[in-house]
Amino acid sequence: MATLVRRPGPNGRKVWQVRIRKKGWPQRTRTFDLKSDAVAWAKQVELEIDRGTFLYRAEAEATTLAEALERYRAEVLPRKRSPAETGVLNRWLRHPLAQRPLPAVRGKDVAQFVREREAEGAGPNTIRLDLALLSHLYTVARSAWGLESLVNPVALIRGSRPRLPRGRDRRLLHGEQERLLAACRAYGRYGAYGRRVGRCCPIEGIVIFALETAMRRGEIAAMRWEHLDREARVLRVPETKTDTPRRVPLSTRAVAVLDAIPRRREGSVWGLSRTDLITESFREAVRQARSAYEAECRERGEKPDPRMLRDLRFHDLRHEATSRLFEKGLNPMQVAAITGHKTLQMLKRYTHLRAEDLVGLLG
């Protein structure tokens, strides 16, 4: 089946060309500098053909990683909700590995990429997202693009991946909620630098609503009045991070927040022009609350608690709200129905019960 021919190469050197023909199978041709490599490759292909395990690799070998990334951008990214993946894809396009054929990207190349990213100061989770996109690209190429011969190089470096940090377990300290809401109220009226901003971002109501519902930032920002069943006290969330719509029951306090908001013609509950306005407003309100707290401590001659209103992010409110649902006595299935977590393991990551709050349950 295999024919070896000695022929001139592109640089004037002699090379070995292998041609394999067998009825019912596509012809395979490849060129090697060494005869031993040519013979070894021919034996491997013939053995795979005899066993019926041969996979046609020509298309994969003719496709560069850059070409595959562009196809991924056109066919896969539009179905995803995270805009951050566009940045990850562009980062791969700028890397020298993008010019290699897909089969030529090996596990050691990906491991070297990880070391480079670590040297650049990228965090473990950022690198995880880089690897996740590359891994999914190879999975899609194998399953949907007909490139079954590919080996996913990311799967070969399990021991070389950066160790992810422990998940956040930040909960509100005693007195933080009151100080935070007061700062949110002031920020909503006067903005970061004393300018009146009106209701461009009603951050106080949004913070209260997040603590009462455990909803994600994007879900809160996308709320519309037609999703609210006021009589049943239920809010429909049609688009979620997990692509599973859910109905969130509303506490009396959550309903009171909504009742205080004037209805807008466009149907948006909060009237936000940008989702990240929530993050920006929350960050500034936390900063102002910390400044006010430090000023109070100076007046009383006390040393400020270094933890008070420090390292507090908007997403921590989802952790706080989830933990409070358990403290109210709801069981895991009830909490998951509210928060939208698909697995108990993920629900556990968002639940941080205080030991001192459990003492009373022990009797």
Secondary structure, DSSP 4 states (H G I P E B T S, - for coil): -EEEEEEE-TTS-EEEEEEE--TTS--EEEEESSHHHHHHHHHHHHHHHHHT-----HHHHT-BHHHHHHHHHHHTGGG---THHHHHHHHHHHSGGGGSBGGG--HHHHHHHHHHHHHTT--HHHHHHHHHHHHHHHHHHHHTSS-TT---GGGG-GGGSPPPPPPP---PPTTHHHHHHHHHHHHHHH-TTS---TTS--HHHHHHHHHHH---HHHHHT-BGGGEETTTTEEEE-S-TTS--EEEE--HHHHHHHHTSPPPTT-BSS--S-THHHHHHHHHHHHHHHHHHHHHHHHHT-PPPTTTT-S--TTHHHHHHHHHHHHTT--HHHHHHHH--SSHHHHHHT----HHHHHHHH-
